[in-house]
Amino acid sequence: MIEARGLARTFTGKHGTVEAVRGVDLSVASGEVVGFLGPNGAGKTTTLRMLTTLLAPTAGTATVAGRDLRADPAGVRRRIGYVAQGGGTDPSVPAREELELQARLYGVTGADARIDELARRLELDGDGLLRRPSAAMSGGQRRRLDIALGLVHRPPLLFLDEPTTGLDPQSRGNLWEHIRRLRDRDGTTVFLTTHYLDEADALCDRILIIDQGQIVAEGSPAELKRRVSGDVVTVELGASGASPAQVADRARTALAGHPAVREAVVLNGSLRLTVDDGERSLMGLIRALDEAGVELAALRMARPTLDDVFLTVTGRSLRDAA
Amino acid sequence: MEAAVEAAAGRDGLVRTLRDTRLIFLRYVRQALRNKVGVVFGLVQPLLYLVLFGPLLSKVGGVQGAGGGNTWRAFVPGILVQLALFGAGFVGFGLIADLRSGVVERLRVTPVSRLALLLGRVLRDTLMLVVQAVMLLAASVALGLRAPLWGIVVGLVFVALLALSIASLSYVLAMVTRVEDAFAPLLSTVTLPLMLLSGIILPMSMAPGWLDAVSRFTPFRYVVDAARAAFRGDFSSAPVLEGAGVTVALAVVSVALGAHRFRKENA
């Protein structure tokens, strides 16, 4: 459904050149829900804007929904839906008018029936809701209206830019349900960006991790987590006497040779260890630290999360990067 | 064969542009109708000029070129041009609001004709301005304007073309600046000298030589002079022909600039 090679975009502004996206290769198969995960400023939106014809790439090629991005942007537009991060409705225009205009611009036949169908499916059919302007809707309703606008012409491919940013937890869960149904019922391919790990985890068949304009890892959530083999043990160090950095260093040296430890990183004054079979090796780790005279403040063990994946791949925490 | 395909594509493109222009036009007409107060308030300032300043001019009487007996004939065309300049000048704010709400981007992802996104808006603005101008003319007649009907109609055509040009240019400026904070000062910096140099209040024929010369470089001067001549009924006079030439040229250049900007990617 999407096939991109070496897609890049450079912005030239007052403050010099910024390489927002530097050579992105990606393939999305029909019927997949693919998440583009990365911190703010990683190049997610820029890539999305290129794939949706809003921004010309400075380099690279792409086929989107069977049409060449450069040679036939109009063909791409007819076959895709796009929901921007901030939505795209005039706050004063009644929702139904927005949907009607959108349907006419796409040349949808039977527009009224299609709008009613979408309203039913996206729970926008209650209580004269479509007669209201988007300013008089809740955040969740407005978001579903944005999605309805993107779906009016039954596109085989839908792009969602940060679909749940700013929504309350309940609306998020509800929106996830709707996105899953899009794929399950209509076979719509969904390409979404997010900087929420739980969202990528809950929603996506496959995740592409982007950082500083490049894709640094990809796979299903389970595959990616498997890359962080073992469990993650975080050791918070007591800081009596020596400086925290010295203590952390001493702790790392003490554990580097331990057979269960695969990786040891110092992060924000605590030590993050990737260990095999965490539950069993924990006692040995504590003993080794004790022997090295390192004081412990707290100890945590967790199964790997996507944040750990991000950390492993980029050396930074997604939360810090965002 | 290829030529035939291209011709068919061209015809489809034209049909699509016309159809989309109509859709965009109707969207923004509905928006204007939701905001009738705005249409009326746009008229307040020119009406104030008419009521509070117009009577002063009739005292000045036969000022040069003011059209002899009926000073309203010289004054009203100026006020109409002022209405076009300020009324259509401000339409860019609407585009900035649409840029901010994401409407522009949403429409650009659809296969809508890029030219229609401009023309639909600009035609709505022109229609609104003509409605306001007719209301202003009715008020002027009530106050004492006497002019041949055809003269008034020709004057209205000038004002409509002017509004079309100014609205296009206003959208170009709004696209370039993208935020109100930059657009507003730029707009007033551009419109004020244009208004003063066009001889809206008093004919430029009264100006000292240097000022008259400078004003000849601004297009509105010709439009005002042409509308005045039309109100006097001199349809074939030099000012009307000059004015027609300048107005049409201005409209072509402005719409071309606007079309270029709207077609440009990431605009």
Contacts between the chains, C-beta under 8 A, distances in Angstrom:
chain1	res1	chain2	res2	distance
A	52	B	109	5.5
A	53	B	108	8.0
A	53	B	109	6.9
A	54	B	105	6.5
A	54	B	108	6.2
A	54	B	109	6.5
A	54	B	265	7.7
A	54	B	266	6.6
A	55	B	265	6.9
A	55	B	266	5.4
A	56	B	265	5.1
A	56	B	266	7.4
A	74	B	111	5.4
A	77	B	109	6.1
A	77	B	110	6.3
A	77	B	111	4.6
A	78	B	111	5.1
A	80	B	109	7.4
A	81	B	109	8.0
A	82	B	106	7.7
A	82	B	109	4.3
A	84	B	102	5.1
A	84	B	105	5.5
A	84	B	106	6.7
A	86	B	101	7.6
A	86	B	102	4.9
A	87	B	101	7.6
A	87	B	102	5.4
A	87	B	106	8.0
A	88	B	101	7.1
A	88	B	102	3.8
A	88	B	103	5.6
A	88	B	105	6.0
A	88	B	106	2.8
A	88	B	107	7.8
A	89	B	101	6.7
A	89	B	102	7.5
A	89	B	103	6.9
A	89	B	106	7.6
A	90	B	31	7.4
A	90	B	97	7.8
A	90	B	98	6.8
A	90	B	101	5.7
A	90	B	103	5.3
A	91	B	101	6.4
A	92	B	31	7.2
A	92	B	34	6.5
A	93	B	27	7.7
A	93	B	30	7.8
A	93	B	31	6.9
A	97	B	27	7.5
A	97	B	30	6.9
A	101	B	23	6.2
A	101	B	27	5.6
A	102	B	106	7.9
A	102	B	110	6.8
A	104	B	23	5.3
A	105	B	20	6.6
A	105	B	23	6.4
A	105	B	107	7.2
A	105	B	110	4.5
A	105	B	111	7.0
A	105	B	112	4.8
A	106	B	110	6.1
A	106	B	111	6.9
A	149	B	106	6.6
